[in-house]
Amino acid sequence: PAVRKLASVGKFNEALSQHSDSVFFLYIGNDDEHEDLFKKYVSSAETHLIHSYFYYGRRHIIEDRTLQRHPTVLVFKDKKYYEYE
């Protein structure tokens, strides 16, 4: 699959460690195939799969990180994260 599920804090931390020297994207929200942002995220993942890693999960997996909106898309790079506006 183009988008892989991160179901727990442990799996999220595993992804952080695994991609510490690369970029990955994370959709935070419900995996509702009818939600517009999720559909666009999956479509982008299918297009750019060979260039990066794409994950999705629910709010609890990112623990105490601050989000401006929900659902949202985050990009992780150089041990930092950025939220798409």
Residue pairs with C-beta under 8 A, 6 or more apart in sequence:
2 42
2 45
2 46
2 49
2 54
3 27
3 41
3 42
3 45
3 54
3 55
3 56
4 53
4 54
4 55
4 56
5 31
5 55
5 56
5 57
6 12
6 15
6 26
6 55
6 56
6 57
6 61
7 57
7 61
8 61
9 60
9 61
9 63
11 57
11 61
12 26
12 57
12 61
12 62
15 24
15 26
15 53
15 55
16 76
19 53
19 76
20 79
22 52
22 53
22 77
23 52
23 53
23 75
23 76
23 77
24 52
24 53
24 54
24 55
24 75
24 76
25 41
25 45
25 52
25 53
25 54
25 55
25 73
25 74
25 75
25 76
26 54
26 55
26 56
26 57
26 62
26 73
26 74
26 75
26 76
27 37
27 38
27 41
27 54
27 55
27 56
27 57
27 71
27 72
27 73
28 56
28 57
28 58
28 59
28 61
28 62
28 67
28 70
28 71
28 72
28 73
28 74
29 35
29 37
29 38
29 56
29 58
29 59
29 70
29 71
29 72
30 38
30 58
30 71
31 38
31 56
32 38
33 39
33 42
35 71
37 71
37 72
37 73
38 56
38 71
41 54
41 56
41 73
44 54
45 54
48 54
59 67
59 70
62 74
65 81
67 74
67 83
68 83
68 85
69 83
72 83
72 84
73 83
73 84
74 81
74 82
74 83
74 84
75 81
75 82
75 84
